[in-house]
Amino acid sequence: MKRTLLIIMLGLISNSVYSAPELKGSPQDLRGFLHPAEKIVTISGQAEERAYSDKAIVSLVISTEDKRLAQAISDNSLLRDKITKSLVTAGIQQDEIKSSKFSSSPQYGWFGSKPSSYKVVNRMAITISQETQLKEIALVADNHIEVELSDTEFKHTYSDEYNDKVKIKALKKVMKQKKYYEQTLGLKLTPIGIRDSNILQQATRGAMILDEFVVSAANQEKSGYATSVKGKRQGNSSSFDEVKYEANLSVDFKVEQ
């Protein structure tokens, strides 16, 4: 009787051992089986803000030419001094007018290897904050055949503040979605990570068109192709157009029941 009972007990133990599931797989698979991964959801938010540019950097190219290099350099320097004094008188600060180092290039004639003349080119970059100052620079380009208005770059001096502003705005949208999901699905979402991408600052299409308009209008006026050009804006309104700021934020949340 005792022997029969012992055999039955051994059989039960053997069956319980062999009926246990067999674990196979890589260490990562086993960790996932023993410790299931946390449920993570990602919520994204996008925001945009627009502001008007409050500064512009206007570039003038000054070119002088003469048979003698020294004279070409002297003429270029004297003209730049004259332009600087004129702009300062018009209300532009001296330290807002920058000149690059000059470059000279020999101009060869049809025959012979000796240059027939020398050309000296210099660029002036003037930072302005008012439309009236842009008008003074345009007058300089109109009054001197050696001067050409080559480029206008618009800037917004409060870029850091607006970058923070769009990020806060995008984050508020994320948290609003979070609250909605929690109330609707009866979940608790705990933030565990945040990713900010595509924090952009760029000129609007209107600003880029305005830049092309200012330069092309000045060049046409100097070349005689147009006797009058009407701008898109009139009166005392600013000619500095918009800058667009964009932010895209993604926040990872841990899902808790």
Secondary structure, DSSP 8 states (H G I E B T S, - for coil): -HHHHHHHHHHHHHHHHHHS----S-HHHHHHHHS----EEEEEEEEEEEEE--EEEEEEEEEEEESSHHHHHHHHHHHHHHHHHHHHHTT--GGGEEE---EEEEEE-SSSSSEEEEEEEEEEEEEE-SHHHHHHHHHHHHH-TTEEEEEEEEE-TTHHHHHHHHHHHHHHHHHHHHHHHHHHHT-EEEEEEEEEEEEEEEE-HHHHHHHHHHHHHHHHHHHTS-S----S--TT-----EEEEEEEEEEEEEEE-
